[in-house]
Amino acid sequence: MHWLDLFYHPVWVLSTAVLALVVRMQRRGSWDPQSCSVRLKGKTAIVTGANTGIGKFIALDFARRGARVILACRSQARGSAALQEIREKSGNSDVHLRLVDVSSLDSVREFAEGILKEEEALHILVNNAAVSGLPRQITKDGFDASFATNHLGPFLLTNLLLDLMKRSAPARIVTVASVNHKKGEVDFSHFHGENLNYFMDNVYNHTKLHNIICTNQLAHRLQGTGVTANSVHPGIVMTEVLRHYPWSLRFIFNLIGFFFFKTPEEGAVSSIFCALAEEMEGITGKYCDSDCQLVLPAPLARDTALAVKDFEICERLTSKL
Ligand SMILES: NC(=O)c1ccc[n+]([C@@H]2O[C@H](COP(=O)([O-])OP(=O)(O)OC[C@H]3O[C@@H](n4cnc5c(N)ncnc54)[C@H](OP(=O)(O)O)[C@@H]3O)[C@@H](O)[C@H]2O)c1
């Protein structure tokens, strides 16, 4: 017998199949949105970056629960396709597309102005839109494009919508961050594209750390208002998140991902959990992992003095001069 014959043995084939099945099932978290009976009739939700990936499935879940859902997307074509798909799949026609480029402060202001004019209430805001692996680009506001997209734009958007959310309380803000924040560092010159290393996901990791720091500080500021703010890690999810990386890396990611990584639908679960689960009622300033467990973020994300400073700097950077 040749040693390679071992791999054709039925026991080998069977145990490989069982292992693959176990690994695949492990991807499912402990909380199942389908067994959650919360309805969102009469509630309004905004999901940024809702035309693809995790954001699309978050929006679809809200639509299925009867919410008025606003898809905040930057592309008319991609947004319209998602709008049609979500309306069809959910049977909910109260789903709408509003355009916003979260990397531009002017665009965020214009979007928020429209929302404040058109909407009577806002109960859920999911800051989901983000980019990873962008090469160095400076926006017209003078910020590194990844920082503008992932942190400063969403920071401004949240602040502009806060009063509406307070009037609509109870309301929840969910920031889709990442476990990668643990590799991030805080250096305020990064905001302007200085002292950054653009290799792989370096810049992305910093932005995700700022997401959690500022969400925690926001939660602190919102105490007693009925508006909560939490951040989540969605898991490693097979989406278009690697679109700015080399094709070889995307190929390996998708190959391994088939067994080990989450689908976009599975990746949406921790955000949905924070946005509507009864278990999260009144809970604020927390970081939720991809299994919907509240866990401690990195020490830098728990440094209160740093959070106060970070929040104040972001307020100054995003304020109109
Ligand atoms: N996938 C993962 O493994 C993973 C892991 C940890 C955390 N996350 C986080 O999960 C969230 C969703 O990511 P994803 O994996 O679903 O990525 P994705 O498939 O690339 O989707 C990103 C979404 O953000 C939108 N977007 C990007 N830049 C924007 C801008 N300037 N203005 C408005 N919208 C913009 C994109 O719109 P276009 O389609 O028009 O570009 C798209 O709808 C992100 O916050 C990401 O950091 C993902």
The ligand as an ORCA input file, in Angstrom:
! r2SCAN-3c Opt
* xyz 0 1
  N     -15.413     41.500      6.844
  C     -14.732     41.326      7.963
  O     -14.032     40.304      8.145
  C     -14.785     42.355      9.056
  C     -14.089     42.098     10.255
  C     -14.141     43.035     11.279
  C     -14.885     44.190     11.115
  N     -15.547     44.419      9.946
  C     -16.319     45.664      9.826
  O     -17.612     45.395      9.323
  C     -18.127     46.554      8.659
  C     -18.711     46.160      7.317
  O     -17.668     45.680      6.506
  P     -17.888     44.581      5.377
  O     -16.991     43.465      5.708
  O     -19.323     44.340      5.150
  O     -17.213     45.365      4.138
  P     -17.704     45.635      2.655
  O     -18.348     44.445      2.079
  O     -16.504     46.209      1.978
  O     -18.809     46.764      2.839
  C     -18.457     48.045      3.233
  C     -19.617     48.992      3.019
  O     -19.197     50.307      3.395
  C     -19.509     51.191      2.318
  N     -18.592     52.323      2.284
  C     -17.254     52.316      2.174
  N     -16.792     53.568      2.111
  C     -17.870     54.389      2.187
  C     -18.050     55.797      2.161
  N     -17.021     56.634      2.037
  N     -19.298     56.289      2.269
  C     -20.355     55.467      2.372
  N     -20.255     54.124      2.390
  C     -19.022     53.601      2.287
  C     -19.369     50.343      1.067
  O     -20.019     50.973     -0.023
  P     -19.563     50.658     -1.549
  O     -19.993     49.256     -1.823
  O     -20.269     51.677     -2.367
  O     -18.070     50.807     -1.587
  C     -20.054     49.083      1.547
  O     -21.442     49.261      1.505
  C     -16.950     47.525      8.567
  O     -17.066     48.481      9.595
  C     -15.742     46.654      8.813
  O     -14.651     47.371      9.372
  C     -15.512     43.522      8.914
*
